[in-house]
Amino acid sequence: MSSSESSPESSSPTLAVTGAGELLQLLRDETPRTRAELAKLTGLARSTVGARVDALLATGLLAPSGEAASTGGRPPVQFAFNPQARVVVGADLGATHGRVALTDLGGKPIGEVAEDVDISAGPDLVLDWLTSRTQRLLDDAGRDASQLIGIGIGLPGPVEHSTGRPMRPPIMPGWDRYDVPAHIRRHFDVPVLVDNDVNIMALGEHATAHPGVEHLLFVKVATGIGAGIINGGVLHRGAVGAAGDLGHVATPHAADVLCTCGNRGCLEAVASGSAISKQLKEIGLDAATSTDIVELARGGNGPAADAIRRAGRTIGEVLATCVSLLNPSVIVIGGSLGLAEGNLIAGVREVVYGRSLPLATGALQIVPAATGEQAGVIGAATMVIQHALTADRVDLAVARRSASSASAS
């Protein structure tokens, strides 16, 4: 029987599995299974399954996981995906902060560091900070750089994902078209994936809090405003990676307000943390950052709470259009200003539920982010994991290991 034929003894539907990489996809749920169970699930001959399992064991991506109950004779060995086999680095670089996490292949954090970092200091200083913190995390975890499978980075501006280069980012002087992956690979010879910070936060929130949701919209409200779109369970970046640029959608309540992008009337110009900070400063309140604004509101400051609620309503007007166009089942509100959920989300809900059609909002949830400050690093790591553990790339890793073993012998 060839490896692609179905076992005649199997009466249950089988999965389309051919190579070791596809077998690993089946096992990534970390449920232990025996060779016999895998043969039944895939329809492959037991000898073929055995060869695939052995190849994955050699890479470390699969590991023995106890024994199944015996039906007579020696209990069969179970195998499961081994998330400890390699490590991943996820980095979230904001306008004024940097957070780097070392995770396993399941996205579980092993170590993390967060510090104040000024993105306007330029790519050399910021990326050198990132590589030094990556090395520290590896050292602290007792991991060698050879165990690092990739590095994911989120940046606070537009990014051409295919090249990892920022594209005319308004708050990142000196970064335009800078080759971020090449800089990192001077220190770590691994794949380096770069995306804008909102996209990676959407990935992190989806993977952690809403893994079964097919259509999700993640909205970050902080110094700026942006959105990450999960469509059909997959991050939607658009033709050139510009999808989700919510902050520069025109809003009717800001026709004369100048935005940092050079246009007038952008949502970000009236409803972002920086916009609210200006509004509060005009009435004598000192709130330089989104965190300051949230603390004022939590402390019972009426003008701050009102400003956040108004921002929520304005954001809701734009999101009502997004609901009509994209029909998400979940809208997640995150970012530093999103921490003022009682005021911001109330404003968003008020307008979205009032303006969108009942068919689109009947089951729509508008909820605060569950991952908090870790959304970015979890999402950046998830981006790398999704890239590195595709069936084709696992098959390539298996083939390279096999070739290396053959040449060594």
Contacts in CASP RR format, 6 or more apart in sequence:
PFRMAT RR
TARGET T0000
AUTHOR 0000-0000-0000
METHOD contacts of the structure
MODEL  1
MSSSESSPESSSPTLAVTGAGELLQLLRDETPRTRAELAKLTGLARSTVG
ARVDALLATGLLAPSGEAASTGGRPPVQFAFNPQARVVVGADLGATHGRV
ALTDLGGKPIGEVAEDVDISAGPDLVLDWLTSRTQRLLDDAGRDASQLIG
IGIGLPGPVEHSTGRPMRPPIMPGWDRYDVPAHIRRHFDVPVLVDNDVNI
MALGEHATAHPGVEHLLFVKVATGIGAGIINGGVLHRGAVGAAGDLGHVA
TPHAADVLCTCGNRGCLEAVASGSAISKQLKEIGLDAATSTDIVELARGG
NGPAADAIRRAGRTIGEVLATCVSLLNPSVIVIGGSLGLAEGNLIAGVRE
VVYGRSLPLATGALQIVPAATGEQAGVIGAATMVIQHALTADRVDLAVAR
RSASSASAS
1 7 0 8 1.000
1 45 0 8 1.000
2 45 0 8 1.000
3 18 0 8 1.000
3 44 0 8 1.000
3 45 0 8 1.000
3 48 0 8 1.000
4 18 0 8 1.000
4 44 0 8 1.000
5 43 0 8 1.000
5 45 0 8 1.000
6 14 0 8 1.000
6 43 0 8 1.000
7 14 0 8 1.000
7 39 0 8 1.000
7 40 0 8 1.000
7 43 0 8 1.000
7 44 0 8 1.000
7 45 0 8 1.000
10 40 0 8 1.000
10 43 0 8 1.000
12 40 0 8 1.000
14 40 0 8 1.000
14 41 0 8 1.000
14 42 0 8 1.000
14 43 0 8 1.000
15 26 0 8 1.000
15 41 0 8 1.000
15 42 0 8 1.000
15 43 0 8 1.000
16 22 0 8 1.000
17 23 0 8 1.000
17 26 0 8 1.000
17 41 0 8 1.000
17 42 0 8 1.000
17 43 0 8 1.000
17 44 0 8 1.000
19 52 0 8 1.000
19 391 0 8 1.000
19 395 0 8 1.000
20 52 0 8 1.000
20 55 0 8 1.000
20 56 0 8 1.000
20 394 0 8 1.000
20 395 0 8 1.000
20 398 0 8 1.000
21 52 0 8 1.000
21 56 0 8 1.000
21 391 0 8 1.000
21 392 0 8 1.000
21 394 0 8 1.000
21 395 0 8 1.000
21 398 0 8 1.000
22 391 0 8 1.000
23 38 0 8 1.000
23 42 0 8 1.000
23 49 0 8 1.000
23 52 0 8 1.000
23 53 0 8 1.000
23 56 0 8 1.000
24 56 0 8 1.000
24 61 0 8 1.000
24 62 0 8 1.000
24 81 0 8 1.000
24 389 0 8 1.000
24 391 0 8 1.000
24 394 0 8 1.000
25 389 0 8 1.000
25 391 0 8 1.000
26 38 0 8 1.000
26 41 0 8 1.000
26 42 0 8 1.000
27 33 0 8 1.000
27 38 0 8 1.000
27 56 0 8 1.000
27 62 0 8 1.000
27 79 0 8 1.000
27 80 0 8 1.000
27 81 0 8 1.000
28 81 0 8 1.000
28 389 0 8 1.000
29 81 0 8 1.000
30 80 0 8 1.000
30 81 0 8 1.000
30 83 0 8 1.000
31 80 0 8 1.000
32 65 0 8 1.000
32 66 0 8 1.000
32 68 0 8 1.000
32 78 0 8 1.000
32 79 0 8 1.000
32 80 0 8 1.000
33 41 0 8 1.000
33 78 0 8 1.000
33 79 0 8 1.000
33 80 0 8 1.000
34 68 0 8 1.000
34 76 0 8 1.000
34 77 0 8 1.000
34 78 0 8 1.000
34 79 0 8 1.000
35 46 0 8 1.000
35 49 0 8 1.000
35 50 0 8 1.000
35 53 0 8 1.000
35 76 0 8 1.000
35 77 0 8 1.000
35 79 0 8 1.000
36 46 0 8 1.000
36 76 0 8 1.000
37 68 0 8 1.000
38 44 0 8 1.000
38 49 0 8 1.000
38 53 0 8 1.000
38 79 0 8 1.000
39 45 0 8 1.000
39 46 0 8 1.000
39 49 0 8 1.000
42 49 0 8 1.000
44 52 0 8 1.000
53 62 0 8 1.000
53 79 0 8 1.000
55 398 0 8 1.000
55 401 0 8 1.000
55 402 0 8 1.000
56 62 0 8 1.000
56 79 0 8 1.000
56 394 0 8 1.000
56 398 0 8 1.000
57 63 0 8 1.000
57 64 0 8 1.000
57 79 0 8 1.000
58 398 0 8 1.000
58 401 0 8 1.000
58 402 0 8 1.000
58 405 0 8 1.000
59 85 0 8 1.000
59 394 0 8 1.000
59 397 0 8 1.000
59 398 0 8 1.000
59 401 0 8 1.000
60 82 0 8 1.000
60 85 0 8 1.000
61 81 0 8 1.000
61 82 0 8 1.000
61 85 0 8 1.000
61 86 0 8 1.000
61 105 0 8 1.000
61 389 0 8 1.000
61 394 0 8 1.000
62 79 0 8 1.000
62 80 0 8 1.000
62 81 0 8 1.000
62 82 0 8 1.000
63 79 0 8 1.000
63 80 0 8 1.000
63 82 0 8 1.000
63 85 0 8 1.000
64 77 0 8 1.000
64 78 0 8 1.000
64 79 0 8 1.000
65 78 0 8 1.000
65 79 0 8 1.000
65 80 0 8 1.000
66 77 0 8 1.000
66 78 0 8 1.000
67 75 0 8 1.000
67 76 0 8 1.000
67 77 0 8 1.000
67 78 0 8 1.000
68 75 0 8 1.000
68 76 0 8 1.000
68 77 0 8 1.000
68 78 0 8 1.000
69 75 0 8 1.000
70 76 0 8 1.000
81 105 0 8 1.000
82 105 0 8 1.000
83 104 0 8 1.000
83 105 0 8 1.000
83 106 0 8 1.000
83 107 0 8 1.000
83 108 0 8 1.000
84 104 0 8 1.000
84 105 0 8 1.000
85 105 0 8 1.000
86 104 0 8 1.000
86 105 0 8 1.000
86 147 0 8 1.000
86 148 0 8 1.000
86 149 0 8 1.000
86 388 0 8 1.000
87 102 0 8 1.000
87 103 0 8 1.000
87 104 0 8 1.000
87 105 0 8 1.000
87 110 0 8 1.000
87 138 0 8 1.000
87 141 0 8 1.000
87 143 0 8 1.000
87 147 0 8 1.000
87 148 0 8 1.000
87 149 0 8 1.000
88 102 0 8 1.000
88 103 0 8 1.000
88 104 0 8 1.000
88 105 0 8 1.000
88 107 0 8 1.000
88 148 0 8 1.000
88 149 0 8 1.000
88 150 0 8 1.000
88 151 0 8 1.000
88 152 0 8 1.000
88 381 0 8 1.000
88 384 0 8 1.000
88 385 0 8 1.000
88 388 0 8 1.000
89 100 0 8 1.000
89 101 0 8 1.000
89 102 0 8 1.000
89 103 0 8 1.000
89 134 0 8 1.000
89 137 0 8 1.000
89 148 0 8 1.000
89 150 0 8 1.000
89 151 0 8 1.000
89 152 0 8 1.000
89 380 0 8 1.000
89 381 0 8 1.000
89 384 0 8 1.000
90 100 0 8 1.000
90 101 0 8 1.000
90 102 0 8 1.000
90 103 0 8 1.000
90 151 0 8 1.000
90 152 0 8 1.000
90 153 0 8 1.000
90 376 0 8 1.000
90 377 0 8 1.000
90 378 0 8 1.000
90 379 0 8 1.000
90 380 0 8 1.000
90 381 0 8 1.000
90 384 0 8 1.000
91 98 0 8 1.000
91 99 0 8 1.000
91 100 0 8 1.000
91 101 0 8 1.000
91 130 0 8 1.000
91 134 0 8 1.000
91 151 0 8 1.000
91 152 0 8 1.000
91 153 0 8 1.000
91 154 0 8 1.000
91 377 0 8 1.000
91 380 0 8 1.000
92 98 0 8 1.000
92 99 0 8 1.000
92 100 0 8 1.000
92 154 0 8 1.000
92 197 0 8 1.000
92 200 0 8 1.000
92 201 0 8 1.000
92 375 0 8 1.000
92 376 0 8 1.000
92 377 0 8 1.000
92 380 0 8 1.000
93 99 0 8 1.000
93 117 0 8 1.000
93 119 0 8 1.000
93 126 0 8 1.000
93 130 0 8 1.000
93 153 0 8 1.000
93 154 0 8 1.000
93 155 0 8 1.000
93 156 0 8 1.000
93 197 0 8 1.000
94 117 0 8 1.000
94 119 0 8 1.000
94 155 0 8 1.000
94 156 0 8 1.000
94 197 0 8 1.000
95 118 0 8 1.000
95 119 0 8 1.000
95 120 0 8 1.000
95 156 0 8 1.000
95 171 0 8 1.000
95 223 0 8 1.000
96 116 0 8 1.000
96 117 0 8 1.000
96 118 0 8 1.000
96 119 0 8 1.000
96 223 0 8 1.000
96 289 0 8 1.000
97 114 0 8 1.000
97 115 0 8 1.000
97 116 0 8 1.000
97 117 0 8 1.000
98 114 0 8 1.000
98 115 0 8 1.000
98 116 0 8 1.000
98 117 0 8 1.000
98 129 0 8 1.000
98 130 0 8 1.000
99 112 0 8 1.000
99 113 0 8 1.000
99 114 0 8 1.000
99 373 0 8 1.000
99 374 0 8 1.000
99 376 0 8 1.000
99 377 0 8 1.000
100 112 0 8 1.000
100 113 0 8 1.000
100 114 0 8 1.000
100 130 0 8 1.000
100 133 0 8 1.000
100 134 0 8 1.000
100 137 0 8 1.000
100 377 0 8 1.000
101 109 0 8 1.000
101 110 0 8 1.000
101 111 0 8 1.000
101 112 0 8 1.000
101 113 0 8 1.000
101 137 0 8 1.000
101 374 0 8 1.000
101 377 0 8 1.000
101 378 0 8 1.000
101 381 0 8 1.000
102 109 0 8 1.000
102 110 0 8 1.000
102 111 0 8 1.000
102 112 0 8 1.000
102 134 0 8 1.000
102 137 0 8 1.000
102 138 0 8 1.000
102 141 0 8 1.000
102 143 0 8 1.000
103 109 0 8 1.000
103 110 0 8 1.000
103 111 0 8 1.000
103 377 0 8 1.000
103 378 0 8 1.000
103 381 0 8 1.000
104 110 0 8 1.000
105 149 0 8 1.000
105 385 0 8 1.000
105 389 0 8 1.000
106 385 0 8 1.000
107 207 0 8 1.000
107 378 0 8 1.000
107 381 0 8 1.000
107 382 0 8 1.000
107 385 0 8 1.000
109 374 0 8 1.000
109 377 0 8 1.000
109 378 0 8 1.000
110 137 0 8 1.000
110 141 0 8 1.000
111 137 0 8 1.000
111 140 0 8 1.000
111 141 0 8 1.000
112 137 0 8 1.000
112 374 0 8 1.000
112 377 0 8 1.000
113 133 0 8 1.000
113 136 0 8 1.000
113 137 0 8 1.000
114 373 0 8 1.000
115 129 0 8 1.000
115 133 0 8 1.000
117 126 0 8 1.000
117 129 0 8 1.000
118 126 0 8 1.000
119 126 0 8 1.000
119 155 0 8 1.000
119 156 0 8 1.000
119 171 0 8 1.000
119 172 0 8 1.000
119 175 0 8 1.000
120 171 0 8 1.000
120 172 0 8 1.000
120 173 0 8 1.000
122 172 0 8 1.000
122 173 0 8 1.000
122 174 0 8 1.000
122 175 0 8 1.000
123 174 0 8 1.000
123 175 0 8 1.000
123 178 0 8 1.000
123 180 0 8 1.000
123 183 0 8 1.000
124 183 0 8 1.000
127 180 0 8 1.000
127 183 0 8 1.000
127 184 0 8 1.000
130 153 0 8 1.000
130 184 0 8 1.000
131 184 0 8 1.000
131 187 0 8 1.000
131 188 0 8 1.000
134 151 0 8 1.000
134 187 0 8 1.000
134 188 0 8 1.000
135 145 0 8 1.000
135 187 0 8 1.000
138 144 0 8 1.000
138 145 0 8 1.000
138 148 0 8 1.000
145 188 0 8 1.000
148 188 0 8 1.000
148 190 0 8 1.000
149 190 0 8 1.000
149 191 0 8 1.000
149 384 0 8 1.000
149 385 0 8 1.000
149 388 0 8 1.000
150 188 0 8 1.000
150 190 0 8 1.000
150 191 0 8 1.000
150 192 0 8 1.000
150 193 0 8 1.000
150 384 0 8 1.000
150 388 0 8 1.000
151 184 0 8 1.000
151 188 0 8 1.000
151 190 0 8 1.000
151 191 0 8 1.000
151 192 0 8 1.000
151 193 0 8 1.000
151 384 0 8 1.000
152 192 0 8 1.000
152 193 0 8 1.000
152 194 0 8 1.000
152 195 0 8 1.000
152 200 0 8 1.000
152 380 0 8 1.000
152 381 0 8 1.000
152 383 0 8 1.000
152 384 0 8 1.000
153 180 0 8 1.000
153 184 0 8 1.000
153 192 0 8 1.000
153 193 0 8 1.000
153 194 0 8 1.000
153 195 0 8 1.000
153 380 0 8 1.000
154 194 0 8 1.000
154 195 0 8 1.000
154 196 0 8 1.000
154 197 0 8 1.000
154 199 0 8 1.000
154 200 0 8 1.000
154 376 0 8 1.000
154 380 0 8 1.000
155 166 0 8 1.000
155 169 0 8 1.000
155 172 0 8 1.000
155 175 0 8 1.000
155 180 0 8 1.000
155 194 0 8 1.000
155 195 0 8 1.000
155 196 0 8 1.000
155 197 0 8 1.000
156 169 0 8 1.000
156 171 0 8 1.000
156 172 0 8 1.000
156 196 0 8 1.000
156 197 0 8 1.000
156 223 0 8 1.000
157 166 0 8 1.000
157 169 0 8 1.000
157 170 0 8 1.000
157 171 0 8 1.000
157 172 0 8 1.000
157 196 0 8 1.000
157 197 0 8 1.000
158 166 0 8 1.000
158 167 0 8 1.000
158 168 0 8 1.000
158 169 0 8 1.000
158 196 0 8 1.000
158 241 0 8 1.000
158 242 0 8 1.000
158 245 0 8 1.000
159 165 0 8 1.000
159 166 0 8 1.000
159 167 0 8 1.000
159 194 0 8 1.000
159 195 0 8 1.000
159 196 0 8 1.000
159 241 0 8 1.000
160 166 0 8 1.000
160 167 0 8 1.000
160 240 0 8 1.000
160 241 0 8 1.000
161 193 0 8 1.000
161 194 0 8 1.000
161 195 0 8 1.000
161 199 0 8 1.000
161 237 0 8 1.000
161 241 0 8 1.000
163 179 0 8 1.000
163 181 0 8 1.000
164 179 0 8 1.000
164 180 0 8 1.000
164 181 0 8 1.000
164 192 0 8 1.000
164 193 0 8 1.000
164 194 0 8 1.000
164 195 0 8 1.000
165 177 0 8 1.000
165 178 0 8 1.000
165 179 0 8 1.000
165 180 0 8 1.000
165 194 0 8 1.000
166 172 0 8 1.000
166 175 0 8 1.000
166 176 0 8 1.000
166 177 0 8 1.000
166 178 0 8 1.000
166 180 0 8 1.000
166 194 0 8 1.000
167 176 0 8 1.000
167 177 0 8 1.000
168 176 0 8 1.000
169 175 0 8 1.000
169 176 0 8 1.000
170 260 0 8 1.000
170 261 0 8 1.000
171 223 0 8 1.000
171 260 0 8 1.000
180 192 0 8 1.000
180 194 0 8 1.000
181 192 0 8 1.000
181 193 0 8 1.000
181 194 0 8 1.000
184 192 0 8 1.000
185 192 0 8 1.000
191 384 0 8 1.000
191 387 0 8 1.000
191 388 0 8 1.000
193 380 0 8 1.000
193 383 0 8 1.000
193 384 0 8 1.000
193 387 0 8 1.000
195 237 0 8 1.000
195 380 0 8 1.000
195 383 0 8 1.000
197 220 0 8 1.000
197 376 0 8 1.000
198 218 0 8 1.000
198 220 0 8 1.000
198 226 0 8 1.000
198 227 0 8 1.000
198 228 0 8 1.000
198 244 0 8 1.000
199 228 0 8 1.000
199 235 0 8 1.000
199 237 0 8 1.000
200 375 0 8 1.000
200 376 0 8 1.000
200 379 0 8 1.000
200 380 0 8 1.000
200 382 0 8 1.000
200 383 0 8 1.000
201 218 0 8 1.000
201 220 0 8 1.000
201 228 0 8 1.000
201 334 0 8 1.000
201 335 0 8 1.000
201 369 0 8 1.000
201 371 0 8 1.000
201 375 0 8 1.000
201 376 0 8 1.000
201 379 0 8 1.000
202 216 0 8 1.000
202 218 0 8 1.000
202 227 0 8 1.000
202 228 0 8 1.000
202 229 0 8 1.000
202 230 0 8 1.000
202 235 0 8 1.000
202 332 0 8 1.000
202 379 0 8 1.000
203 230 0 8 1.000
203 235 0 8 1.000
203 378 0 8 1.000
203 379 0 8 1.000
203 380 0 8 1.000
203 382 0 8 1.000
203 383 0 8 1.000
204 371 0 8 1.000
204 375 0 8 1.000
204 376 0 8 1.000
204 378 0 8 1.000
204 379 0 8 1.000
204 382 0 8 1.000
205 216 0 8 1.000
205 218 0 8 1.000
205 332 0 8 1.000
205 334 0 8 1.000
205 369 0 8 1.000
205 370 0 8 1.000
205 371 0 8 1.000
205 375 0 8 1.000
206 213 0 8 1.000
206 216 0 8 1.000
206 218 0 8 1.000
206 230 0 8 1.000
206 233 0 8 1.000
206 235 0 8 1.000
207 378 0 8 1.000
207 379 0 8 1.000
207 382 0 8 1.000
208 370 0 8 1.000
208 371 0 8 1.000
208 375 0 8 1.000
208 378 0 8 1.000
209 332 0 8 1.000
209 369 0 8 1.000
209 370 0 8 1.000
209 371 0 8 1.000
210 216 0 8 1.000
210 330 0 8 1.000
210 332 0 8 1.000
212 233 0 8 1.000
213 230 0 8 1.000
213 233 0 8 1.000
213 329 0 8 1.000
213 330 0 8 1.000
214 230 0 8 1.000
214 231 0 8 1.000
214 232 0 8 1.000
214 233 0 8 1.000
214 329 0 8 1.000
215 230 0 8 1.000
215 231 0 8 1.000
215 232 0 8 1.000
215 233 0 8 1.000
215 326 0 8 1.000
215 327 0 8 1.000
215 328 0 8 1.000
215 329 0 8 1.000
215 330 0 8 1.000
216 229 0 8 1.000
216 230 0 8 1.000
216 233 0 8 1.000
216 328 0 8 1.000
216 329 0 8 1.000
216 330 0 8 1.000
216 331 0 8 1.000
216 332 0 8 1.000
217 227 0 8 1.000
217 228 0 8 1.000
217 229 0 8 1.000
217 230 0 8 1.000
217 319 0 8 1.000
217 322 0 8 1.000
217 326 0 8 1.000
217 328 0 8 1.000
217 330 0 8 1.000
217 331 0 8 1.000
217 332 0 8 1.000
218 227 0 8 1.000
218 228 0 8 1.000
218 229 0 8 1.000
218 230 0 8 1.000
218 331 0 8 1.000
218 332 0 8 1.000
218 334 0 8 1.000
218 369 0 8 1.000
219 225 0 8 1.000
219 226 0 8 1.000
219 227 0 8 1.000
219 228 0 8 1.000
219 246 0 8 1.000
219 315 0 8 1.000
219 319 0 8 1.000
219 331 0 8 1.000
219 332 0 8 1.000
219 333 0 8 1.000
219 334 0 8 1.000
220 226 0 8 1.000
220 227 0 8 1.000
220 228 0 8 1.000
220 334 0 8 1.000
220 335 0 8 1.000
221 271 0 8 1.000
221 272 0 8 1.000
221 273 0 8 1.000
221 290 0 8 1.000
221 311 0 8 1.000
221 312 0 8 1.000
221 315 0 8 1.000
221 333 0 8 1.000
221 334 0 8 1.000
221 335 0 8 1.000
221 336 0 8 1.000
221 337 0 8 1.000
221 338 0 8 1.000
221 344 0 8 1.000
222 272 0 8 1.000
222 273 0 8 1.000
222 290 0 8 1.000
222 335 0 8 1.000
222 336 0 8 1.000
222 337 0 8 1.000
222 338 0 8 1.000
223 272 0 8 1.000
223 273 0 8 1.000
223 274 0 8 1.000
223 289 0 8 1.000
223 290 0 8 1.000
223 336 0 8 1.000
224 247 0 8 1.000
224 268 0 8 1.000
224 272 0 8 1.000
224 273 0 8 1.000
224 274 0 8 1.000
225 246 0 8 1.000
225 247 0 8 1.000
225 267 0 8 1.000
225 268 0 8 1.000
225 271 0 8 1.000
225 272 0 8 1.000
225 315 0 8 1.000
226 244 0 8 1.000
226 245 0 8 1.000
226 246 0 8 1.000
226 247 0 8 1.000
227 244 0 8 1.000
227 245 0 8 1.000
227 246 0 8 1.000
227 322 0 8 1.000
228 235 0 8 1.000
228 236 0 8 1.000
228 243 0 8 1.000
228 244 0 8 1.000
229 235 0 8 1.000
229 236 0 8 1.000
229 243 0 8 1.000
229 244 0 8 1.000
229 326 0 8 1.000
230 236 0 8 1.000
231 326 0 8 1.000
236 243 0 8 1.000
237 243 0 8 1.000
246 267 0 8 1.000
246 318 0 8 1.000
246 322 0 8 1.000
247 266 0 8 1.000
247 267 0 8 1.000
247 268 0 8 1.000
247 272 0 8 1.000
247 318 0 8 1.000
248 259 0 8 1.000
248 261 0 8 1.000
248 263 0 8 1.000
248 266 0 8 1.000
248 267 0 8 1.000
248 268 0 8 1.000
249 266 0 8 1.000
249 267 0 8 1.000
249 318 0 8 1.000
249 321 0 8 1.000
250 263 0 8 1.000
250 265 0 8 1.000
250 266 0 8 1.000
250 267 0 8 1.000
251 265 0 8 1.000
251 266 0 8 1.000
251 267 0 8 1.000
251 270 0 8 1.000
251 271 0 8 1.000
251 314 0 8 1.000
251 317 0 8 1.000
251 318 0 8 1.000
252 317 0 8 1.000
253 270 0 8 1.000
253 314 0 8 1.000
253 317 0 8 1.000
254 264 0 8 1.000
254 265 0 8 1.000
254 266 0 8 1.000
254 267 0 8 1.000
254 269 0 8 1.000
254 270 0 8 1.000
254 314 0 8 1.000
255 264 0 8 1.000
255 265 0 8 1.000
256 264 0 8 1.000
256 265 0 8 1.000
257 264 0 8 1.000
257 265 0 8 1.000
257 266 0 8 1.000
257 269 0 8 1.000
257 270 0 8 1.000
257 275 0 8 1.000
258 264 0 8 1.000
258 269 0 8 1.000
259 265 0 8 1.000
259 266 0 8 1.000
259 268 0 8 1.000
259 269 0 8 1.000
260 268 0 8 1.000
260 269 0 8 1.000
261 268 0 8 1.000
267 314 0 8 1.000
267 315 0 8 1.000
267 318 0 8 1.000
268 274 0 8 1.000
268 275 0 8 1.000
269 275 0 8 1.000
270 311 0 8 1.000
270 314 0 8 1.000
271 310 0 8 1.000
271 311 0 8 1.000
271 312 0 8 1.000
271 314 0 8 1.000
271 315 0 8 1.000
272 311 0 8 1.000
272 337 0 8 1.000
273 289 0 8 1.000
273 290 0 8 1.000
273 293 0 8 1.000
273 311 0 8 1.000
273 336 0 8 1.000
273 337 0 8 1.000
275 311 0 8 1.000
276 287 0 8 1.000
276 290 0 8 1.000
276 293 0 8 1.000
276 304 0 8 1.000
276 307 0 8 1.000
276 308 0 8 1.000
276 311 0 8 1.000
276 337 0 8 1.000
277 287 0 8 1.000
277 288 0 8 1.000
277 289 0 8 1.000
277 290 0 8 1.000
277 292 0 8 1.000
277 293 0 8 1.000
279 307 0 8 1.000
280 286 0 8 1.000
280 287 0 8 1.000
280 293 0 8 1.000
280 296 0 8 1.000
280 303 0 8 1.000
280 304 0 8 1.000
280 307 0 8 1.000
281 287 0 8 1.000
283 303 0 8 1.000
285 296 0 8 1.000
285 301 0 8 1.000
285 303 0 8 1.000
285 304 0 8 1.000
286 292 0 8 1.000
287 293 0 8 1.000
287 296 0 8 1.000
287 304 0 8 1.000
289 336 0 8 1.000
290 335 0 8 1.000
290 336 0 8 1.000
290 337 0 8 1.000
291 336 0 8 1.000
291 339 0 8 1.000
293 304 0 8 1.000
293 307 0 8 1.000
293 308 0 8 1.000
293 337 0 8 1.000
293 340 0 8 1.000
294 308 0 8 1.000
294 336 0 8 1.000
294 337 0 8 1.000
294 338 0 8 1.000
294 339 0 8 1.000
294 340 0 8 1.000
296 304 0 8 1.000
296 305 0 8 1.000
297 304 0 8 1.000
297 305 0 8 1.000
297 308 0 8 1.000
297 340 0 8 1.000
297 343 0 8 1.000
298 340 0 8 1.000
305 340 0 8 1.000
305 343 0 8 1.000
308 337 0 8 1.000
308 340 0 8 1.000
308 343 0 8 1.000
308 344 0 8 1.000
309 343 0 8 1.000
309 344 0 8 1.000
309 346 0 8 1.000
309 347 0 8 1.000
311 337 0 8 1.000
311 344 0 8 1.000
312 343 0 8 1.000
312 344 0 8 1.000
312 345 0 8 1.000
312 346 0 8 1.000
312 347 0 8 1.000
312 348 0 8 1.000
312 351 0 8 1.000
313 347 0 8 1.000
313 348 0 8 1.000
313 350 0 8 1.000
313 351 0 8 1.000
315 344 0 8 1.000
315 347 0 8 1.000
315 348 0 8 1.000
316 347 0 8 1.000
316 348 0 8 1.000
316 350 0 8 1.000
316 351 0 8 1.000
316 352 0 8 1.000
316 355 0 8 1.000
317 351 0 8 1.000
317 355 0 8 1.000
319 331 0 8 1.000
319 348 0 8 1.000
319 351 0 8 1.000
319 352 0 8 1.000
320 351 0 8 1.000
320 352 0 8 1.000
320 354 0 8 1.000
320 355 0 8 1.000
320 356 0 8 1.000
322 328 0 8 1.000
323 331 0 8 1.000
323 352 0 8 1.000
323 356 0 8 1.000
323 360 0 8 1.000
323 361 0 8 1.000
323 364 0 8 1.000
324 356 0 8 1.000
324 357 0 8 1.000
324 360 0 8 1.000
327 360 0 8 1.000
328 364 0 8 1.000
329 363 0 8 1.000
329 364 0 8 1.000
329 365 0 8 1.000
330 364 0 8 1.000
330 365 0 8 1.000
330 366 0 8 1.000
330 367 0 8 1.000
331 348 0 8 1.000
331 352 0 8 1.000
331 364 0 8 1.000
331 365 0 8 1.000
331 366 0 8 1.000
331 367 0 8 1.000
332 367 0 8 1.000
332 368 0 8 1.000
332 369 0 8 1.000
332 370 0 8 1.000
333 341 0 8 1.000
333 344 0 8 1.000
333 345 0 8 1.000
333 348 0 8 1.000
333 366 0 8 1.000
333 367 0 8 1.000
333 368 0 8 1.000
333 369 0 8 1.000
334 368 0 8 1.000
334 369 0 8 1.000
334 372 0 8 1.000
334 375 0 8 1.000
335 369 0 8 1.000
335 372 0 8 1.000
335 375 0 8 1.000
337 344 0 8 1.000
338 344 0 8 1.000
338 345 0 8 1.000
338 368 0 8 1.000
338 369 0 8 1.000
341 368 0 8 1.000
345 366 0 8 1.000
345 367 0 8 1.000
345 368 0 8 1.000
348 366 0 8 1.000
349 366 0 8 1.000
352 361 0 8 1.000
352 364 0 8 1.000
352 366 0 8 1.000
353 361 0 8 1.000
353 364 0 8 1.000
353 366 0 8 1.000
354 361 0 8 1.000
356 364 0 8 1.000
369 375 0 8 1.000
371 378 0 8 1.000
387 393 0 8 1.000
END
